[in-house]
Amino acid sequence: MDNQQHATLLQGKSRRGTYDRNKFLNAAHLQCLAIICAGLFVSALIASLTWYSTCGPNTSNSLQPTRLPEKLYTCGSSAAEARSLGCQFQLFSYTWVPNPCFSPLLDQAFRNSSDRRLHYYLDSGGAKEVGIQEAASGEMDLWATWEEHLMHCAYVFKSLTRAALTGRYTGKVLDVHHTDHCAEKFMSDDARQISPDKINVQVIVEYDYCIVTGQRDSFVPEEGF
């Protein structure tokens, strides 16, 4: 073998050796890069899960409020105690209502119907009628006509919208069973057959509570509230 052939073989070995070394280095670099990328991905995933568990939305029960009510007002258990707590008697619901949840305009609109639609009595026989002012004192259980009861339900529905807009809810508004009861009376065929003047509803003085959520602090009530 001459010197030129020997040099060529050495050069080939040298090139092949250099190629193999570069190939090895490239593979090692790719492996390291893959490990780094995987580490970054796992870190980002852990960070995302940590944020979601602490700051993300509460999906345990989407129907439950995300925070407790800011303020709760009550009216006690007697007319005297209700007055001392600043409560107002709301005729359309026949309940003492804490002042933050009391709607004077809505209550007055109901009372303005007294001349022709609201009638209260001391007993179910209707022997003695009680005037609106006396009924609105909130100190006695009375009997009322079927028409008064339907109006009561209509005004409870009106108060639902006001509660949603102001973030102020009475127990009557939050009573699902009472709302269902009123809706059934409006839709029932049997209820439509009852005479409006029939004395068939006993109204009992109740003492409601008021929840002020603070979620509508910027809302300015318009006329009718």
Order of alpha helices (4+ residues) and beta strands (2+ residues): alpha-beta-alpha-beta-beta-alpha-beta-beta-alpha-beta-alpha-beta-alpha-alpha-alpha-beta-beta-beta
